Amino acid sequence: MKNFEYLEPKTVGEACRLLGKHNGDAKIFAGGAHLTILMKQGLYQPKVLVNIKKIPSLKGIHFDTKRGLTIGALVTHRDIETSSIVREKLPVLSEAEREVANIRVRNMGTVGGNLASGEPLTDLAQIFIALDGKVKVAKPKGSRTIPIEELFVDFYETSLAQDEILTHVALPPLPPRSGIEYIRFSSSSVVDKPSVGVAVRLTLEKSGDACKTARIVLGCVGPTPVRAKNPNRCWRANQFFLIYWMKSVQQQH
């Protein structure tokens, strides 16, 4: 690795200002699971690393009956895997995290880093999009909220500006009569990353025998997660998933 300047801001505002000050030469460092690999391979050589690990407001997992589940950017994959709140409210996340890479990566890699890097071979993004999740983003002056579906732009590219920091993931409560599941395919048992990941969320009508809302999100099949939006094409291409999960939701309710 080439020499770089190492900075440790104490607040999100200070971190945003440092990113803006160095105008494209600085990179956020959190878990480092992705960034350190790129740096060692010489694919990315930032002049400044801004370590946000010591910012307490970016940590923690919280649930509110109205707002749903809030996950701090510094929450690790292992935190989600072992969280009692997540297992109770959205067990699909805990189950998916058990398949992510290996225990070392899960202990280091963060949710914020996973999303902000624009990593195309991932699991969480599909689930978050199926849940209509959003990310909260801080900037030097104020903040904004982005639907996670709109966060990804291309391979390792997101809609975040240079001086912006992803601070939290917000997942609204599941509507009544809803169910969600995630299926992960890997080409080998020793492969850390998924080959394909499919997240399906269904909400049934009050009668319980018809589908009111469907969310089908495919991951690892393109530069960004892909949500199937055409109802007719969704049904023809994914009727196995729809039928299976309608039965699953009916059994749950």
N, C-alpha and C positions, 0 to 999 in steps of 0.2 A: 504494500500500500504506500501511496505517497503521503507526505506530511499534510496534516490538516489542523485547523484551529478547532478547539473543543470548548463549547459553551454550555452552561447549565442554568437556564432561566428558572426562576422560582414561581412564575405565574404564566398563564396562557397569553396574557397581553404582552408580557415581556418577550415571550417566544415569537409571537407574531411580528413584533417590531424588529427583532434580530433577523428574521427571515427577509423582511422588507429591506432592511439596511444592507444586506449582503447581495441583494438583487440577483437571484438565480445561482449564486455560488454556494448557498447553504442548503443543507438537507436535514430534515427531521430524523432524529434517532430515538427509537423507543425500545422495542424488543431486539431489533437488529437481525432477526432471523433471515430476512430477505436482503437487507441492505449490505450486511457484511459479506455475503456471498458475492454480490455484484462488485464490491470494492476489491475483494481478494482476486477476482477474475480480471480486474482491470477494466470492467465495463462501465464503471462509474467512479469518478474520483472527485468528490466534493472538496472544496477548499475549507468549508466550515461544517462541522456537525453540531446541531442544536439538540442536546439531550433533554427530553421532556419527562424523563422518568421520575423526577422528584417533584412534579406538580400534583399535589394531592387531589385537586378537583377533577382530574382525569381518571380517577380510580373508582371502583365500586360498581355493584349491581343492585338496582333498586326496582321495586314493583309498586305501582299505584293502580287502584281499581279503575280509575278514569283514564290515566295516561298510559298504562301498560308497563312494559319492561324497559328500563333505561340501563344501558351498558356503557361504562366509561371506556375511552379509547385505549387506556393502559391495561384494561382487563385482558388477561392472557387466555389462550385456548384452554389451558388446564383449569383456570378459574371457572370458566363456563362449564366444563366437563364435570366439575365437582360441586358446583353451586347448588345448594338445596332449593333456593328460590327458582332457579332455572329448571331444575328437575320437576318442581311442582307446577310451574306455570307454563313452561314450554319445553317439555322433555325432549322434543325433536332436536333441540340444539345440543343438549348433553349427549344424546346418542350419536349425533353426527361428529361431535368433537372427539369421541373415543377413537374414530377412524383417521383423524388428522395426523399425518406424518408419524412422529415418534414422541416419546415422553419428553425428551430434551427440547424438541422444537415446540411442543405444547407449553412447556414451562417458560419459554423465552418469547415466542411470538405473541403479538397483541392483536386484538380485534381491530383497533384503529389502523395499525400498520398493514394488516391484511387487506383492508378496504382501500386505504389511501395509496397503496402501491399500485393498484390497478391489476393485481395478479389475476390472470385469466384462469389458472388451474387451481380452483379453490372450492370450498364447500359452503361457507357461510353466506356468501352473496346471494345464492339462489334462494336460500331459506328466508333471508331478510326481505328480498323482493316479494316473495310469495306472501309474506306477512304485511305487505305495504309499509315496510320500514322506511325510516328517514335517518339522515345523519345531521347532527348539529355541527356547524362550522364556525369557528371564531376567526376574526380578521382584526387588523390593527384598530379599526373603528367600527365596532358593532359585531353583529353575527348574522348568520342566515341558516336556513334549513333546506336540505336538498333531499328529494326522494332518492333512495338508493338506486332505483332503476335509472336515474339520470346522472348518477355519479360517474359511471364508467363510460369512457369515450373510445378507447382503443387499447391495444396491447400495452399494458403497464402505463396507461394514460388515463387520468381522471379530469373532472371539471374543476378541481381545486386550484385556486390561484397560488402563486408562489409564496405569498405571505399569509396564507390561510392554514388553519390547523383543524383537523377533524377531532372534535372533542367527545362526542357521545353518539351512540346508536339508540334510536327511539323506536320501539316496537309496540304498536297499539294492541289492546286486548283483542283476542279472537272474538268475532261476532258470535251470537248464539247459534247453536246447531252447526258448528264448524269443526273441521279436523284438518290436520296438516301432517304430511309425511315426506321424508327425504330418502331417496334411493341413490346409492353411490356405486359406481362401477369402476373397477381398476383392472388394468391389463395384466397385473401380476400381484401376488400377495406381498411382494417386497417393494412395490412402488409407493412412494410417499404421497404422491399427488393423484387425485382422481382422473380417470379417463373421461368419464361423463358423470354429471350429477343432475338429478331431476327432483325438483321440489314441487309438490302438488298440495294446494289448499282448496278445500271445498266448503261452501256454506249451503245448507239445504233450506228449502222453503219450510214453512211451519208444518205443512202436511207430512214432511219427511220423505216424500217419494219423488221429489224433483230437485234438481240442482239450481240454486239461486245465483251463486257466484262461483266461478272457477278461476284459480290462478295456477298456471303451469309455467315453470321457469326452468330452462335448460342451462347448464353450465359446462364449461370446458369444450364446447363445440364451436367456438368462435372467439374473436378477440375480447368480447364482453359477454356477460350473462344475457340470455335471450328469453324474453317472455313471449309465449304464444298468445297472441291477442285476437286472432280471427276465430270466432266461436265455431264456425263450420269446419274450418281446417283443423282446429284443436280437437274437435270431436272425432274426425276421421283418423287423424294421426295418433290420437292419444286415448281412444275409447277404452282401452284396457285399464289405463290409470284412472279414468273417470269412473268407470263401473266399479272397479275395486275399491276406490276410496269413498264412493257414495255408500257402499255397503259397510265400510269401516265406520263412517260417521254415524250411520243409522244404528249400528251396534253400540256406539258410545253414548247415544242419546235415546 
